Amino acid sequence: MARYAKDDPVGVDQVLDSVNLLVKNPRPSKAQDCGGGKFRVHVGRYRVWYTIKQNTPVVVAIDHVGRVR
C-alpha cells in the first residue's frame, strides 16, 4: 500500500477503512467468494484479496492489494 499512497492517498484510506470493516463483517454482500475461505472485494480502483482465518473472534489475513489500471 505504501507504493500507492504517494499518488492516491484518498484511495489508500478507503482501502484501509474497508479492511477495518471486515473485522465486523468478513463477508460483506459485495465480496466475491473465491473458495477455500478466500474472498475478493473491490474498493474503488483497488482489489483486496483476503482469507478468513478464524470466525470467533474474526481474524482476516490480507493476501494482496492490487490496483486496476
The first five atom37 places (N, CA, C, CB, O) and aatype in JSON, in Angstrom:
{
  "aatype": [12, 0, 1, 18, 0, 11, 3, 3, 14, 19, 7, 19, 3, 5, 19, 10, 3, 15, 19, 2, 10, 10, 19, 11, 2, 14, 1, 14, 15, 11, 0, 5, 3, 4, 7, 7, 7, 11, 13, 1, 19, 8, 19, 7, 1, 18, 1, 19, 17, 18, 16, 9, 11, 5, 2, 16, 14, 19, 19, 19, 0, 9, 3, 8, 19, 7, 1, 19, 1],
  "atom_mask": [
    [1, 1, 1, 1, 1],
    [1, 1, 1, 1, 1],
    [1, 1, 1, 1, 1],
    [1, 1, 1, 1, 1],
    [1, 1, 1, 1, 1],
    [1, 1, 1, 1, 1],
    [1, 1, 1, 1, 1],
    [1, 1, 1, 1, 1],
    [1, 1, 1, 1, 1],
    [1, 1, 1, 1, 1],
    [1, 1, 1, 0, 1],
    [1, 1, 1, 1, 1],
    [1, 1, 1, 1, 1],
    [1, 1, 1, 1, 1],
    [1, 1, 1, 1, 1],
    [1, 1, 1, 1, 1],
    [1, 1, 1, 1, 1],
    [1, 1, 1, 1, 1],
    [1, 1, 1, 1, 1],
    [1, 1, 1, 1, 1],
    [1, 1, 1, 1, 1],
    [1, 1, 1, 1, 1],
    [1, 1, 1, 1, 1],
    [1, 1, 1, 1, 1],
    [1, 1, 1, 1, 1],
    [1, 1, 1, 1, 1],
    [1, 1, 1, 1, 1],
    [1, 1, 1, 1, 1],
    [1, 1, 1, 1, 1],
    [1, 1, 1, 1, 1],
    [1, 1, 1, 1, 1],
    [1, 1, 1, 1, 1],
    [1, 1, 1, 1, 1],
    [1, 1, 1, 1, 1],
    [1, 1, 1, 0, 1],
    [1, 1, 1, 0, 1],
    [1, 1, 1, 0, 1],
    [1, 1, 1, 1, 1],
    [1, 1, 1, 1, 1],
    [1, 1, 1, 1, 1],
    [1, 1, 1, 1, 1],
    [1, 1, 1, 1, 1],
    [1, 1, 1, 1, 1],
    [1, 1, 1, 0, 1],
    [1, 1, 1, 1, 1],
    [1, 1, 1, 1, 1],
    [1, 1, 1, 1, 1],
    [1, 1, 1, 1, 1],
    [1, 1, 1, 1, 1],
    [1, 1, 1, 1, 1],
    [1, 1, 1, 1, 1],
    [1, 1, 1, 1, 1],
    [1, 1, 1, 1, 1],
    [1, 1, 1, 1, 1],
    [1, 1, 1, 1, 1],
    [1, 1, 1, 1, 1],
    [1, 1, 1, 1, 1],
    [1, 1, 1, 1, 1],
    [1, 1, 1, 1, 1],
    [1, 1, 1, 1, 1],
    [1, 1, 1, 1, 1],
    [1, 1, 1, 1, 1],
    [1, 1, 1, 1, 1],
    [1, 1, 1, 1, 1],
    [1, 1, 1, 1, 1],
    [1, 1, 1, 0, 1],
    [1, 1, 1, 1, 1],
    [1, 1, 1, 1, 1],
    [1, 1, 1, 1, 1]
  ],
  "atom_positions": [
    [[0.82, -1.19, 0.0], [0.0, 0.0, 0.0], [0.86, 1.26, 0.0], [-0.93, 0.0, 1.2], [0.44, 2.31, -0.48]],
    [[2.06, 1.15, 0.53], [2.92, 2.33, 0.59], [3.23, 2.86, -0.8], [4.23, 1.99, 1.32], [3.34, 4.08, -0.99]],
    [[3.37, 1.97, -1.79], [3.69, 2.46, -3.13], [2.51, 3.18, -3.78], [4.13, 1.31, -4.01], [2.72, 3.99, -4.68]],
    [[1.28, 2.91, -3.34], [0.12, 3.61, -3.88], [-0.18, 4.9, -3.13], [-1.09, 2.7, -3.83], [-0.86, 5.77, -3.66]],
    [[0.31, 5.02, -1.92], [-0.03, 6.16, -1.06], [0.45, 7.49, -1.62], [0.55, 5.95, 0.32], [-0.18, 8.51, -1.36]],
    [[1.54, 7.5, -2.36], [2.06, 8.76, -2.88], [1.14, 9.4, -3.91], [3.43, 8.53, -3.5], [0.91, 10.61, -3.88]],
    [[0.6, 8.59, -4.83], [-0.22, 9.17, -5.89], [-1.72, 9.04, -5.65], [0.12, 8.52, -7.19], [-2.5, 9.65, -6.38]],
    [[-2.14, 8.28, -4.64], [-3.57, 8.12, -4.36], [-3.84, 7.95, -2.87], [-4.14, 6.93, -5.14], [-4.32, 6.89, -2.45]],
    [[-3.53, 8.96, -2.06], [-3.74, 8.81, -0.61], [-5.2, 8.6, -0.22], [-3.2, 10.02, 0.11], [-5.48, 7.9, 0.75]],
    [[-6.13, 9.2, -0.95], [-7.55, 9.03, -0.64], [-7.98, 7.59, -0.9], [-8.41, 10.01, -1.47], [-8.7, 6.99, -0.1]],
    [[-7.53, 7.03, -2.01], [-7.85, 5.64, -2.33], [-7.29, 4.68, -1.31], [0.0, 0.0, 0.0], [-7.95, 3.71, -0.94]],
    [[-6.08, 4.92, -0.87], [-5.45, 4.07, 0.15], [-6.24, 4.15, 1.46], [-3.98, 4.48, 0.39], [-6.44, 3.14, 2.12]],
    [[-6.68, 5.34, 1.83], [-7.5, 5.49, 3.04], [-8.8, 4.71, 2.91], [-7.81, 6.98, 3.3], [-9.25, 4.1, 3.88]],
    [[-9.41, 4.71, 1.72], [-10.64, 3.95, 1.51], [-10.39, 2.45, 1.68], [-11.21, 4.23, 0.11], [-11.2, 1.75, 2.28]],
    [[-9.28, 1.98, 1.15], [-8.93, 0.56, 1.29], [-8.75, 0.21, 2.76], [-7.65, 0.23, 0.49], [-9.28, -0.79, 3.23]],
    [[-8.0, 1.02, 3.48], [-7.75, 0.75, 4.9], [-9.04, 0.77, 5.7], [-6.76, 1.76, 5.48], [-9.24, -0.07, 6.58]],
    [[-9.93, 1.72, 5.41], [-11.22, 1.78, 6.1], [-12.04, 0.52, 5.81], [-12.01, 3.03, 5.66], [-12.67, -0.04, 6.71]],
    [[-12.04, 0.07, 4.56], [-12.78, -1.13, 4.18], [-12.22, -2.38, 4.85], [-12.77, -1.3, 2.67], [-12.97, -3.24, 5.3]],
    [[-10.9, -2.46, 4.91], [-10.27, -3.61, 5.57], [-10.64, -3.64, 7.05], [-8.73, -3.56, 5.41], [-10.89, -4.71, 7.6]],
    [[-10.67, -2.49, 7.69], [-11.07, -2.44, 9.1], [-12.51, -2.9, 9.3], [-10.91, -1.02, 9.64], [-12.82, -3.49, 10.34]],
    [[-13.38, -2.65, 8.34], [-14.77, -3.09, 8.44], [-14.92, -4.61, 8.3], [-15.61, -2.39, 7.38], [-15.92, -5.18, 8.74]],
    [[-13.94, -5.26, 7.69], [-14.01, -6.71, 7.52], [-14.0, -7.45, 8.86], [-12.85, -7.19, 6.67], [-14.48, -8.58, 8.93]],
    [[-13.48, -6.84, 9.89], [-13.48, -7.48, 11.21], [-14.91, -7.65, 11.71], [-12.65, -6.65, 12.22], [-15.24, -8.67, 12.31]],
    [[-15.76, -6.66, 11.47], [-17.16, -6.74, 11.91], [-18.01, -7.58, 10.96], [-17.76, -5.34, 12.03], [-18.94, -8.27, 11.39]],
    [[-17.68, -7.53, 9.66], [-18.45, -8.26, 8.67], [-17.47, -8.82, 7.62], [-19.53, -7.34, 8.0], [-17.23, -8.17, 6.6]],
    [[-16.92, -10.0, 7.86], [-15.91, -10.54, 6.96], [-16.46, -10.99, 5.6], [-15.21, -11.69, 7.61], [-15.7, -11.26, 4.67]],
    [[-17.77, -11.08, 5.5], [-18.4, -11.49, 4.24], [-19.44, -10.46, 3.79], [-19.06, -12.88, 4.38], [-20.63, -10.77, 3.76]],
    [[-19.01, -9.24, 3.46], [-19.99, -8.25, 3.02], [-20.64, -8.68, 1.7], [-19.31, -6.86, 2.85], [-20.09, -9.5, 0.97]],
    [[-21.8, -8.13, 1.41], [-22.54, -8.54, 0.21], [-21.75, -8.3, -1.07], [-23.86, -7.81, 0.14], [-21.96, -9.01, -2.06]],
    [[-20.87, -7.34, -1.07], [-20.09, -7.04, -2.28], [-18.85, -7.91, -2.43], [-19.69, -5.6, -2.28], [-18.15, -7.81, -3.44]],
    [[-18.55, -8.76, -1.46], [-17.37, -9.63, -1.53], [-17.66, -10.83, -2.41], [-16.94, -10.09, -0.12], [-18.76, -11.39, -2.37]],
    [[-16.69, -11.21, -3.2], [-16.82, -12.39, -4.05], [-16.11, -13.55, -3.38], [-16.26, -12.13, -5.46], [-14.92, -13.46, -3.05]],
    [[-16.83, -14.65, -3.2], [-16.25, -15.86, -2.6], [-15.41, -16.56, -3.65], [-17.37, -16.82, -2.05], [-15.92, -16.97, -4.7]],
    [[-14.12, -16.71, -3.38], [-13.2, -17.35, -4.32], [-12.92, -18.79, -3.93], [-11.89, -16.57, -4.4], [-12.09, -19.45, -4.56]],
    [[-13.59, -19.29, -2.91], [-13.42, -20.67, -2.46], [-12.29, -20.83, -1.46], [0.0, 0.0, 0.0], [-11.34, -20.04, -1.45]],
    [[-12.4, -21.82, -0.63], [-11.35, -22.13, 0.34], [-11.16, -21.05, 1.4], [0.0, 0.0, 0.0], [-10.06, -20.9, 1.94]],
    [[-12.22, -20.3, 1.71], [-12.11, -19.24, 2.7], [-11.49, -17.96, 2.17], [0.0, 0.0, 0.0], [-11.24, -17.02, 2.92]],
    [[-11.24, -17.91, 0.87], [-10.65, -16.72, 0.25], [-11.74, -15.88, -0.4], [-9.57, -17.11, -0.8], [-12.69, -16.4, -0.99]],
    [[-11.58, -14.56, -0.27], [-12.57, -13.63, -0.8], [-11.87, -12.48, -1.52], [-13.47, -13.09, 0.32], [-10.69, -12.21, -1.29]],
    [[-12.62, -11.82, -2.39], [-12.12, -10.63, -3.07], [-13.18, -9.55, -2.94], [-11.77, -10.92, -4.57], [-14.37, -9.81, -3.13]],
    [[-12.74, -8.35, -2.64], [-13.65, -7.22, -2.53], [-13.06, -6.05, -3.33], [-13.89, -6.82, -1.03], [-11.85, -5.83, -3.31]],
    [[-13.91, -5.33, -4.01], [-13.49, -4.17, -4.78], [-13.68, -2.92, -3.92], [-14.3, -4.06, -6.11], [-14.73, -2.73, -3.31]],
    [[-12.66, -2.08, -3.88], [-12.72, -0.81, -3.16], [-12.19, 0.25, -4.11], [-11.87, -0.85, -1.8], [-10.99, 0.41, -4.28]],
    [[-13.11, 0.98, -4.73], [-12.71, 1.96, -5.73], [-11.95, 1.28, -6.85], [0.0, 0.0, 0.0], [-12.45, 0.33, -7.45]],
    [[-10.75, 1.75, -7.14], [-9.95, 1.13, -8.21], [-9.01, 0.05, -7.69], [-9.15, 2.19, -8.94], [-8.11, -0.39, -8.41]],
    [[-9.2, -0.36, -6.47], [-8.36, -1.39, -5.85], [-9.15, -2.68, -5.67], [-7.82, -0.91, -4.51], [-10.37, -2.66, -5.56]],
    [[-8.43, -3.77, -5.63], [-9.0, -5.08, -5.32], [-8.23, -5.63, -4.13], [-8.93, -6.05, -6.55], [-7.0, -5.62, -4.1]],
    [[-8.98, -6.11, -3.15], [-8.37, -6.67, -1.94], [-8.73, -8.15, -1.88], [-8.87, -5.91, -0.66], [-9.9, -8.51, -1.84]],
    [[-7.7, -9.0, -1.87], [-7.88, -10.43, -1.71], [-7.53, -10.77, -0.27], [-7.01, -11.25, -2.72], [-6.48, -10.37, 0.24]],
    [[-8.42, -11.52, 0.39], [-8.19, -11.84, 1.79], [-8.7, -13.23, 2.12], [-8.85, -10.81, 2.7], [-9.5, -13.81, 1.39]],
    [[-8.22, -13.73, 3.24], [-8.6, -15.05, 3.74], [-9.16, -14.89, 5.15], [-7.4, -16.03, 3.71], [-8.59, -14.17, 5.98]],
    [[-10.26, -15.56, 5.41], [-10.81, -15.6, 6.76], [-10.12, -16.75, 7.48], [-12.38, -15.76, 6.76], [-10.34, -17.92, 7.16]],
    [[-9.29, -16.4, 8.45], [-8.51, -17.41, 9.17], [-9.27, -18.01, 10.34], [-7.21, -16.8, 9.66], [-9.07, -19.18, 10.68]],
    [[-10.14, -17.22, 10.95], [-10.85, -17.66, 12.15], [-12.14, -16.86, 12.22], [-9.98, -17.48, 13.45], [-12.15, -15.68, 11.88]],
    [[-13.23, -17.49, 12.68], [-14.52, -16.79, 12.75], [-14.79, -16.15, 14.1], [-15.62, -17.76, 12.44], [-15.4, -15.08, 14.15]],
    [[-14.34, -16.76, 15.2], [-14.63, -16.21, 16.51], [-13.38, -16.21, 17.36], [-15.74, -16.99, 17.2], [-12.95, -17.29, 17.75]],
    [[-12.77, -15.09, 17.67], [-13.01, -13.78, 17.05], [-12.55, -13.81, 15.59], [-12.27, -12.65, 17.83], [-11.76, -14.66, 15.18]],
    [[-13.07, -12.88, 14.83], [-12.75, -12.84, 13.4], [-11.3, -12.45, 13.2], [-13.68, -11.86, 12.67], [-10.83, -11.44, 13.72]],
    [[-10.6, -13.26, 12.42], [-9.22, -12.97, 12.04], [-9.18, -13.0, 10.52], [-8.19, -13.99, 12.68], [-9.46, -14.02, 9.9]],
    [[-8.83, -11.87, 9.93], [-8.76, -11.75, 8.48], [-7.32, -11.47, 8.1], [-9.72, -10.62, 7.96], [-6.68, -10.58, 8.66]],
    [[-6.81, -12.23, 7.14], [-5.45, -12.01, 6.63], [-5.56, -11.43, 5.23], [-4.62, -13.35, 6.63], [-6.17, -12.03, 4.35]],
    [[-4.96, -10.26, 5.03], [-4.96, -9.64, 3.71], [-3.87, -10.32, 2.89], [-4.74, -8.09, 3.81], [-2.69, -10.28, 3.25]],
    [[-4.26, -10.94, 1.79], [-3.31, -11.67, 0.96], [-2.66, -10.76, -0.08], [-4.01, -12.83, 0.26], [-1.46, -10.89, -0.36]],
    [[-3.44, -9.84, -0.65], [-2.89, -8.99, -1.71], [-3.83, -7.8, -1.94], [-2.7, -9.81, -3.04], [-5.05, -7.93, -1.84]],
    [[-3.24, -6.66, -2.24], [-3.99, -5.48, -2.67], [-3.43, -5.09, -4.02], [-3.89, -4.3, -1.63], [-2.23, -4.86, -4.16]],
    [[-4.29, -5.01, -5.01], [-3.85, -4.63, -6.35], [-4.7, -3.5, -6.88], [0.0, 0.0, 0.0], [-5.83, -3.29, -6.44]],
    [[-4.14, -2.77, -7.83], [-4.85, -1.64, -8.4], [-5.18, -1.93, -9.86], [-4.02, -0.34, -8.27], [-4.34, -2.44, -10.61]],
    [[-6.4, -1.61, -10.24], [-6.81, -1.74, -11.63], [-6.27, -0.57, -12.4], [-8.35, -1.84, -11.76], [-6.35, 0.57, -11.94]],
    [[-5.74, -0.81, -13.57], [-5.13, 0.26, -14.35], [-6.13, 1.08, -15.06], [-4.18, -0.28, -15.32], [-5.76, 2.03, -15.76]]
  ]
}
